[in-house]
Amino acid sequence: MAKDGSLEHLDISVSDLERSGAFWAAFLKDLGYREFAKSATGWSWTNDESTVFLLQAESGYLDPPYHRKRVGLNHLAFSVSDPKQVDAMATRLKERNIPLLYGGPRTGRTTYAVFFEDPDRIKIEVVAPLVARAVPAPARVGGQGGGAGGSITATEVITYAGALVVLVGLGILLGTEYEQLGAVGRLGIPGLVAIAALLATRAISGERARARRAQTSLATLAVIAIGFFAGQLQAEILGGPGPRITQLIGYRIILAAALVAAAVAALFLIRLRAGLLAAVLSLSLLVAAFMTLNTQPIPRGWTVEALFLAPGALLVGAAEYGRRQRVVWATEVLAFSGASMAIVTAFFTADNGNLPLQIFGALLALAAFAASVYRSSAGYAIAGGLGLFAFVIDINARYFGSRLWFTVSLVIAGLVLLGIALLLSRLPPRLRR
């Protein structure tokens, strides 16, 4: 017999019954529910104590879409008895390519839970009491931190410090003792650092945010060390230190090393989905573009813009993919890097007042603002603001030269930014994404 006051059933209206039904059927089956009934307008599952009904929302009620921050339902929580069931659920969700919110399962004061969203972005929680967990929660450093899974642990802080110290030491060593190290030392030291960082990344287990942050710092160290190794290997093949390594050859070495680092960073980014790795990937592609510019006789103007537009478009594409996967920080870093790379280059390469290229840069900045409105993206917004500022500076430097016009245009640009911010705050709910 059910306890008085317990939830007997739950009705949820969805935008697409078949799409949401497939999601909920797999998820509820993992919790022990079985299908109860199905029709053209409804689908339900029960565990004999409670029942979940999905109802197809009528077309007149699809706008505005659901958002948990508005008045009404925030999220649904389903209980399980053991934290191991939460980990198992997280594994099954990832196997079905369902993104986990907050980086993975999180530890609270008395509970352990995993959070995710259904196709309509209804937030769902699977939660277990923490008392059944055999392994105690790790010690915290610095008080509140980011909550469950977001708190900073001693292991994480030491990992950050260790990775930074190794990176600084590696740079100083190669920078000051280059010839004294010999070929073996110049190749062996970055190679060993890369291997050690990769092994440590693999050794730190766990899907929680704190473990992934520690893995990210080590993965970043590995990417940089691999870049050092790739560049040094080419240098040794070409004769090592000495007059054989001309400036042009040096640029080509850095180009190849940057491409290797970008490829490795992309692999780690796919796995860890971290903003730091997104920044490393963006920087590697930016360095590769600059080195291509230094190694090839490319005329300034549209050709240079195309050179930087290609990696910019690649980064924006990665940002949009990450947005669909509900990845936050990496998505915003990629959106900013990709958009700003193409926008700023247009102004810097518009030699002799290349007005069409300057207009193209301004249009890219406007497109970034439009994307920031449509996506509610801070990355696109910052890129658009940077583009607007670069446009004002460029136009003043090339066509005016008057301090009065320069300051007036800056004020106007600032007012435009404030207007865009007001627009974002006044958007109808349908466009607030």
TAKASUL-V654479 format. One record per residue. RES is the residue in one small letter. PSI is psi as a letter, one per 40 degrees, with the letter a starting at -180 (NA if undefined). OMEGA is omega in radians with two decimals (none if undefined). D_LAST is the distance of its C-alpha to the last C-alpha in Angstrom with 2 decimals. Layout:
res:psi:omega:d_last
RES:PSI:OMEGA:D_LAST
RES:PSI:OMEGA:D_LAST
This chain:
res:psi:omega:d_last
m:h:-3.14:43.34
a:i:3.10:39.91
k:h:3.12:39.83
d:h:3.13:39.58
g:e:3.13:36.09
s:i:-3.09:34.38
l:h:-3.08:31.40
e:d:3.07:33.05
h:i:-3.08:30.11
l:h:3.08:26.37
d:h:3.14:24.73
i:h:3.05:21.11
s:h:-3.07:19.73
v:i:-3.10:17.66
s:d:-3.12:16.25
d:h:-3.02:18.61
l:d:-3.11:21.73
e:d:-3.13:23.15
r:d:-3.14:20.15
s:d:-3.14:19.45
g:d:3.11:23.22
a:d:3.11:23.94
f:d:-3.07:21.57
w:d:3.13:23.06
a:d:-3.14:26.57
a:d:-3.10:26.69
f:d:-3.11:25.19
l:d:3.06:27.45
k:d:3.09:30.43
d:d:3.14:30.12
l:e:3.09:30.49
g:e:3.08:33.56
y:i:3.03:32.28
r:i:-3.13:33.81
e:h:-3.09:32.83
f:d:3.13:34.12
a:i:3.12:33.44
k:h:3.08:31.50
s:a:-3.14:31.32
a:d:-3.08:29.37
t:e:-3.10:27.26
g:i:-3.12:27.31
w:h:-3.06:27.76
s:i:-3.14:29.04
w:i:-3.12:30.42
t:i:2.98:32.84
n:f:3.13:34.75
d:e:3.05:37.40
e:d:3.09:36.13
s:i:-3.08:32.64
t:h:3.09:30.82
v:h:3.11:27.21
f:h:2.94:26.52
l:h:-3.13:23.63
l:h:3.08:23.62
q:h:3.12:22.22
a:i:3.10:20.20
e:i:-3.03:21.74
s:d:-3.12:20.12
g:e:-3.09:20.20
y:e:-3.12:18.00
l:e:-3.10:15.07
d:h:0.08:13.14
p:i:3.10:11.14
p:i:-3.14:9.91
y:i:2.98:10.68
h:h:-3.01:9.08
r:e:3.12:11.85
k:e:3.08:11.56
r:i:3.12:12.74
v:h:-3.12:16.47
g:a:-3.08:17.73
l:h:3.06:17.70
n:d:3.07:16.22
h:i:3.12:17.68
l:h:3.13:20.84
a:h:3.08:23.58
f:h:-3.07:26.41
s:i:2.96:29.51
v:i:-2.97:31.84
s:d:-3.01:35.16
d:h:3.09:35.13
p:d:3.11:32.72
k:d:3.09:33.90
q:d:3.08:32.17
v:d:3.11:28.83
d:d:3.12:29.56
a:d:3.10:30.64
m:d:3.12:27.48
a:d:3.13:25.42
t:d:-3.14:27.69
r:d:3.11:27.34
l:d:3.13:23.55
k:d:3.08:23.68
e:d:3.10:26.33
r:e:3.11:24.00
n:f:3.06:21.31
i:h:-3.09:18.99
p:i:3.07:17.25
l:h:3.09:18.42
l:i:3.05:16.34
y:f:3.06:17.96
g:e:3.14:20.15
g:a:-3.14:22.31
p:i:-3.07:24.51
r:i:3.10:24.93
t:h:3.06:28.11
g:a:-3.13:28.20
r:d:-3.10:31.32
t:e:-3.05:32.60
t:i:3.07:30.16
y:h:-2.96:28.75
a:i:3.00:25.48
v:i:-3.08:22.91
f:i:3.10:19.27
f:i:-3.09:17.03
e:i:3.05:14.62
d:i:-3.08:15.66
p:d:3.08:14.22
d:e:-3.14:12.21
r:f:2.97:10.93
i:h:-3.07:13.78
k:h:-3.11:15.08
i:i:3.12:18.75
e:h:2.94:21.49
v:h:-2.92:24.95
v:i:3.10:27.24
a:i:3.05:30.94
p:h:-3.07:33.35
l:e:-3.08:34.12
v:d:-3.13:37.85
a:e:-3.08:38.34
r:h:-3.07:37.23
a:d:-3.08:40.28
v:h:-3.14:38.92
p:i:3.12:38.34
a:i:-3.13:35.16
p:i:-3.14:35.68
a:i:-3.12:36.70
r:i:3.09:34.08
v:h:2.98:34.44
g:f:2.96:33.23
g:b:-2.91:32.40
q:d:-3.11:28.95
g:b:-3.10:26.98
g:f:-3.11:23.58
g:a:-3.11:24.65
a:h:-3.12:25.42
g:e:-3.12:25.16
g:e:3.14:24.03
s:i:-3.11:27.49
i:h:3.14:29.62
t:i:3.11:32.77
a:d:3.13:36.07
t:d:-3.12:35.79
e:d:-3.14:32.53
v:d:3.14:33.96
i:d:3.10:37.14
t:d:3.09:35.29
y:d:-3.09:33.43
a:d:-3.12:36.77
g:d:3.14:38.69
a:d:-3.14:36.39
l:d:-3.14:36.45
v:d:3.12:40.24
v:d:-3.12:40.87
l:d:3.11:38.78
v:d:3.13:40.62
g:d:3.13:43.94
l:d:-3.14:43.33
g:d:-3.13:42.57
i:d:-3.11:45.61
l:d:-3.13:47.87
l:d:-3.12:47.13
g:d:-3.05:47.22
t:d:-3.07:50.58
e:f:-2.99:52.51
y:d:-3.07:51.51
e:d:-3.11:55.02
q:d:-3.10:56.56
l:d:-3.08:54.22
g:i:-3.09:55.52
a:d:-3.12:53.72
v:d:-3.14:53.48
g:d:-3.11:51.95
r:d:3.10:49.52
l:d:-3.02:48.19
g:d:-3.07:48.80
i:d:3.09:47.04
p:d:3.09:43.54
g:d:3.12:44.08
l:d:3.10:44.97
v:d:3.13:42.05
a:d:3.14:39.65
i:d:-3.14:41.37
a:d:3.14:41.40
a:d:3.12:37.69
l:d:3.13:36.85
l:d:3.12:39.16
a:d:3.09:37.76
t:d:3.14:34.18
r:d:-3.07:35.35
a:d:3.11:37.46
i:h:-3.05:34.66
s:i:3.04:33.49
g:i:-3.14:30.63
e:e:-3.10:26.97
r:i:-3.04:25.99
a:d:-3.09:24.03
r:d:3.11:27.29
a:d:-3.12:29.08
r:d:3.08:26.39
r:d:3.10:26.42
a:d:3.10:30.19
q:d:-3.12:30.03
t:d:3.14:27.71
s:d:3.11:30.28
l:d:3.12:33.04
a:d:3.09:31.24
t:d:3.07:30.65
l:d:-3.14:34.37
a:d:-3.14:35.24
v:d:-3.12:33.29
i:d:3.13:35.06
a:d:3.10:38.40
i:d:3.07:38.07
g:d:3.06:37.37
f:d:-3.09:40.51
f:d:-3.12:42.49
a:d:3.12:41.50
g:d:-3.11:42.47
q:d:3.11:45.66
l:d:3.09:46.71
q:d:-3.13:46.68
a:d:-3.14:48.60
e:d:3.12:51.25
i:d:-3.11:51.63
l:e:3.03:52.19
g:e:3.09:54.87
g:a:-3.11:53.29
p:h:-3.14:53.85
g:a:-3.06:56.13
p:e:-3.14:56.51
r:d:-3.14:55.19
i:g:3.10:51.61
t:i:-3.14:51.20
q:d:3.13:48.19
l:d:3.11:47.01
i:d:3.10:47.43
g:d:3.10:45.58
y:d:3.14:42.57
r:d:3.09:42.70
i:d:3.14:42.91
i:d:3.11:39.83
l:d:-3.14:37.96
a:d:3.12:38.84
a:d:3.13:38.07
a:d:3.12:34.60
l:d:3.08:33.85
v:d:3.12:35.14
a:d:3.12:33.05
a:d:-3.14:29.89
a:d:3.13:30.70
v:d:3.11:31.37
a:d:3.13:28.25
a:d:3.12:26.15
l:d:3.12:27.96
f:d:-3.14:27.34
l:d:3.11:23.67
i:d:-3.10:23.23
r:d:-3.00:25.00
l:d:3.07:23.85
r:f:-3.04:20.33
a:i:3.14:21.14
g:d:3.14:20.09
l:d:3.12:23.82
l:d:3.04:24.59
a:d:3.10:21.80
a:d:3.12:23.54
v:d:3.10:26.90
l:d:-3.13:25.88
s:d:-3.14:24.61
l:d:3.13:27.83
s:d:3.12:30.02
l:d:3.10:28.74
l:d:3.10:29.18
v:d:3.13:32.73
a:d:3.12:33.46
a:d:3.12:32.55
f:d:-3.14:34.78
m:d:3.04:37.59
t:d:3.11:37.44
l:d:-3.11:37.85
n:e:-3.09:40.85
t:e:-3.09:42.52
q:i:3.11:42.29
p:g:-3.09:43.77
i:h:3.12:40.50
p:i:-3.14:40.84
r:i:-3.13:38.36
g:b:-3.03:35.92
w:d:-3.14:33.95
t:d:3.10:35.28
v:d:3.11:34.04
e:d:3.12:30.62
a:d:3.14:30.50
l:d:-3.14:31.57
f:d:3.13:28.60
l:d:-3.10:26.14
a:d:3.08:26.80
p:d:3.09:25.76
g:d:3.11:22.82
a:d:3.10:21.58
l:d:-3.14:22.34
l:d:3.10:20.26
v:d:3.07:17.21
g:d:3.09:17.77
a:d:3.11:18.06
a:d:-3.14:14.80
e:d:3.05:12.98
y:d:3.11:15.13
g:d:3.12:14.35
r:d:3.10:10.57
r:d:3.12:11.63
q:e:3.13:14.00
r:f:3.08:11.65
v:h:-2.97:13.74
v:c:-2.97:12.64
w:d:-3.13:15.56
a:d:3.14:17.04
t:d:-3.11:13.95
e:d:3.09:13.66
v:d:3.13:17.45
l:d:3.13:17.66
a:d:3.12:15.15
f:d:-3.06:17.23
s:d:-3.10:20.50
g:d:-3.10:20.12
a:d:-3.08:19.00
s:d:3.12:21.44
m:d:-3.12:24.25
a:d:-3.08:24.36
i:d:-3.05:23.84
v:d:-3.14:26.48
t:d:-3.13:28.96
a:d:-3.12:29.06
f:d:-3.10:30.43
f:d:-3.08:32.75
t:e:-3.13:34.38
a:g:-3.10:34.86
d:i:3.06:38.57
n:f:3.07:40.93
g:f:3.09:38.27
n:g:-3.02:36.54
l:d:3.11:34.63
p:d:3.13:32.87
l:d:3.08:31.47
q:d:3.10:30.44
i:d:3.10:28.67
f:d:3.09:26.97
g:d:3.10:25.72
a:d:3.11:24.48
l:d:3.07:22.65
l:d:3.10:21.02
a:d:3.09:19.95
l:d:3.09:18.50
a:d:3.09:16.69
a:d:3.07:15.24
f:d:3.11:14.12
a:d:3.11:12.61
a:d:3.12:10.73
s:d:3.09:9.62
v:d:-3.07:8.41
y:d:-3.08:6.77
r:e:-2.99:5.35
s:f:-3.01:5.48
s:h:3.06:8.49
a:d:-3.13:11.70
g:d:3.10:13.80
y:d:-3.12:13.31
a:d:3.13:13.72
i:d:3.11:16.91
a:d:3.11:18.18
g:d:3.09:17.85
g:d:3.08:19.65
l:d:3.12:22.26
g:d:3.10:22.78
l:d:3.12:23.31
f:d:3.13:25.78
a:d:3.13:27.54
f:d:3.13:27.86
v:d:3.14:29.49
i:d:-3.07:31.81
d:d:-3.13:32.76
i:d:3.13:33.56
n:d:-3.09:35.60
a:d:-3.02:37.48
r:d:-2.97:38.46
y:e:-3.06:39.15
f:c:-3.08:39.87
g:e:3.10:41.20
s:h:3.13:41.54
r:d:3.14:40.39
l:d:3.14:39.67
w:d:-3.13:37.39
f:d:-3.11:35.65
t:d:3.11:34.90
v:d:-3.14:33.94
s:d:3.07:31.44
l:d:3.10:29.89
v:d:3.13:29.55
i:d:3.13:27.97
a:d:3.11:25.47
g:d:3.10:24.61
l:d:3.08:24.18
v:d:3.11:21.85
l:d:3.10:19.62
l:d:3.09:19.79
g:d:3.10:18.95
i:d:3.09:15.77
a:d:3.10:14.85
l:d:3.10:15.80
l:d:3.12:13.74
l:d:-3.10:10.51
s:d:-3.08:11.86
r:e:-3.10:12.84
l:i:2.98:9.98
p:i:-3.04:10.32
p:d:-3.09:8.21
r:d:-3.08:7.60
l:e:3.13:5.83
r:g:-3.07:3.78
r:NA:none:0.00
